[in-house]
Amino acid sequence: MWVGSVLRAALSWYPRGRRAHSALAQLRGILEEELEGIRGAGTWKTERVITSRQGPRIHVDGVSGGNSPSRDCFVCSMSFMSGILNFCANNYLGLSSHPEVIQAGLQALEEFGAGLSSVRFICGTQSIHKDLEAKIALFHQREDAILYPSCFDANAGLFEALLTPEDAILSDELNHASIIDGIRLCKAHKYRYHHLDMADLEAKLQEAQKYRLRLVATDGAFSMDGDIAPLREICHLASQYGAVVFVDECHATGFLGATGRGTDELLGVMDQVTIINSTLGKALGGASGGYTTGPGPLVSLLRQRARPYLFSNSLPPAVIGCASKALDLLMESNAIIQSMAAKTQRFRSKMQAAGFTISGANHPICPVMLGDARLASCMADDMLKRGIFVIGFSYPVVPKGKARIRVQISAVHSEEDIDRCVEAFVEVGRLHGALP
């Protein structure tokens, strides 16, 4: 009798098993078609594998002169110096491999452990988390701050928690994807104004007067173009029309402004920008983490309602230790900021003198505008063959016809590094017809 039961069970499973296999085959077909479309469009992203720590010179797997030397080799430090020149990291201040930053991370790891295995409000808040939040608020001259696993999470958490259907948000059309996605999550009425267009922003502010709260959202510095938001004009319009200003400072914190506070310091409007989101994963050590800083009641609300904060594990102690030390170094001296500004100007002026068009102004993001996607990709590949690590960007990351190679200057690049990069660009540019 039990044999018959087993047989019936097996037979009843068979059609379901076939259907499951068929569904999997269908899924594979859909995925392969999608992937082939990406390849066919020329927008496939290949990850180059780095075999060393982040820095101005790195070792890249499979690239001549870029392989990591043996740890046992007594000339390891000298070999590292002969690696590939890296001109596409967000390591603006060169702190990703700073010895004091690394040591602070090791000390936090030893004292506070590898991680919390918890979200913040259960048992995931250590004294170092609160200390770093207080330090961030002090650095930005705000009332309070809240940490997230990334600034993407900070942007995902802010708008949904703050804005209701009674409110309106006005966003620059070229804002970062994380701002766009965060805005999609909220129920506020959404306006998108033309990039840096203050007349269009004013028109939309006038239209949004019927709503309870108006929030103007902008990047401080735009990562693809290297241009800077006109915060003086934005803040003037916000004051005129009763709006609150939010700025994402991921590509500004640590190096724009006299003391690295960001674009609001650079443009003299620190007392007029209400909310700042930024990252620990670029200039401030380069590991991970993001934050919101602003009015105390806003931060308190985010601790209660921001879903990425409530449902994500706490930042690990080593990351907290590294970021805290990076802030200490930054607040002790602004010499490194001045050094980077001079090197940025050196690269921009030499490239423009050679005949290249460089987007943006006075920002270490220096997009070399080429227009054609294939040209940008091929030139980036040939730059790597000459020992320069840069990446070509094309649609859909940037608009069609606006392909470019984005160069990023770091404070730890030497003048010789910059000159070598320019020389390689000139050589490759002439090879591909981008220069006469």
Secondary structure, 3 states (H helix, E strand, C coil): CHHHHHHHHHHHHHHHHHHHHHHHHHHHHHHHHHHHHHHHCCCCCCCCCECCCCCCEECECCCCCCCCCCCCCCCHHHHHHCCEEECCCCCCCCHHHCHHHHHHHHHHHHHHCCCCCCEHHHHCCCHHHHHHHHHHHHHHCCCEEEEECCHHHHHHHHHHHHCCCCCEEEEECCCCHHHHHHHHHCCCEEEEECCCCHHHHHHHHHHHHHCCCEEEEEECECCCCCCECCHHHHHHHHHHCCCEEEEECCCCCCCCCCCCCCHHHHCCCCCCCCEEEEECCCCCCCCCCEEEEECHHHHHHHHHHCHHHHCCECCCHHHHHHHHHHHHHHHHCCHHHHHHHHHHHHHHHHHHHHCCCECCCCCCEEEEEEECHHHHHHHHHHHHHCCEECEEECCCCCCCCCEEEEEECCCCCCHHHHHHHHHHHHHHHHHCCCCC
